[in-house]
Amino acid sequence: MKRKLSLAIKSLVIKGFAVLMIIGTMDSAAFSQTRIRFARGRTSATVSGTLSGSGSRSYVLGASRGQTMTVRVSSGNGDVHVDLGGNEVGTGTTIQLRSTDDYIITVHNEGGATKYSLYVGIR
């Protein structure tokens, strides 16, 4: 009984260590989102940044049902595209929102390191 418990604990410790090693090697950007806020009286914002090769960056924006959201991305290498709420939309789209919610916008780089500019507008 003691031996089985000791083996079970050892197995659990090894598995826990393996999970921590995997998490430790992940890019911290995968865990974070930057909230986009519009300046007072404005209905759009542009954010810029740099993405490593095959890198991505997520943003979150609150919007209401019935509003129209426009997103567009441009980049130095032309290999950056946008994901809106889990849906690939190329370099941009305009959609009418079906619900009041926080929307996640992710820019993905399929090429080498590059600078990008993301425009988001709400009407």
N, C-alpha and C positions, 0 to 999 in steps of 0.2 A: 504494500500500500504506500509506504513511504517512498519507495523507488519510483512508483508510477507518478506520484505527486511531484517529485523532484524532476522527472522527465517532462512532465506537463508544464511546469514553471519554466524550465530551461527552453522548451519549445516556444512558449509565449514570449519570453525575453528576446529570443533570436528573431521572431517574427516582428515584434515591436521595433527592434533595432533596424531591421530591413525597411520597414515603413518610414521610419525617421530618416534613413539614408536617402530614400527616394524623394521624400518631401524636401530635404535639404538641397538636392540637386536641381530642383525646379526653380524657374525664374520667378522672383517675387512679384513681378508684374502680373503673373497669372492669378494672383490672389487679390489684387487691388483694382479698384475702379476709381477714376477721377470724376467727380461730379461737375457737370457743365452748368454754369450759372450765367444768365444773361445780365448785362449791365442794366441798370434802372431805365425803363422806358424802351428797351430794345427787345427785338423778337428773334435775334440771331446772335451767334457767337462763332468765332473761328479759333481753334486751338492748333498749335503746331508742336512738333516734336521730332525726335529721331528714333528710328527703329533699327535694331540690329538685323542682320541677315536672318530671315525666317522668323523675325520677332513679331509681337503683337502688343497692342495696348487697348484697354477697355475704358470706356466712359459711360456715365449714367446720366440721364436727363429725365426729369419729371415732366409729364405732359398730360393733357386732358382728352377725353373722348370727344371725337368730332373735329379736333384740331388737325391741321395738315403739317406733317414733318418733312423737311427736305434735308438730306444729308449728301455731302459731296466730299471726296478726298482727292488730293493731288499729291504727287511725290516726284522726287528727283529721278528715280529710276523707272517710274511708270509701272511698277510691280506691286503697288499697294492697293488693296481693295477693302471694302466695308462689309461688315456683318451687322445686320440690324435685328436684334432679338433672336439670334440664331439662324437668320436667313441671309444667305449671300446675296448682295445687291450690286456687285461690281464696284464701280467708282462712284456710284450714287443713285439716289432714287427720291421720289416724293410719294408719300402715302398718307391716306386719311386714317387717323388713329381710331381704333375700335373700343378702347378702354382708357380710363384714367389710371396711370401707372408710372413706374420708373421704367424707362426703356434703356436697354444696354446696347451701346454702339461700340463695336470692336474694329479696329483697323489692323489688318494683317499684311505683312510684307512677305512676298514670295521670292524676292531677289536679295541682292546684297544690301548692306547697311545704307540707309537713306533718310533724308528729311522728308516730312510730310506736313500737309495742312488739311485740317478737317473743318468743314463748314457745317453748322447745324442751324436750321431755322424752323420756327414754329409760327403758324398763322391760325 
